[in-house]
Amino acid sequence: MAKQKADIVIETVRYKPNGEMDWVRVYERRGPTFSDLIILSREELVKRLRDGQKVFAGKRIPFMASTFELSRPVILKQNSGSLVILTENTQANHDKLEDVPLI
């Protein structure tokens, strides 16, 4: 199996009380390595998903530099006229990133 290439790895997520994603804490690919942790708003994440960037849920492996344990891909899905952000193979009518810790 080929190694998956991620442009963005989501480490944690914050939701608003209505269930919509507020922001995510991520590592972003910068050439052959990754950035330090950065915060992306929901709007910025949607823009990057629409631009075709490969986004995964995952976590950094301690003491292994830019090595990550990737979980599932993150996708955009149209639901009743609005966009929702989901991990692949997740059924929900609101934003839901399974396997991603809350903060």
C-alpha angles and dihedrals in degrees: 000000000000119000112257116241115218127193092190131020116199112215103174138003136209120205130199117236090261091060097255117130113257101186143329133220110227148168113230126206113247106182110297094349140044134251127246114266113301133179121237124191120228090254092053091049091050090050092052093047090051089050088060100253114156109242124187137179109237150115137249117253107235117248092007100101110218096003119122138185101226121207120182132336118259117232141183117236131186110232123176093331097314134089121247127190114224141164111247115278092020121129115206139127092222136043110298129168108186117205091022115115119236122239 
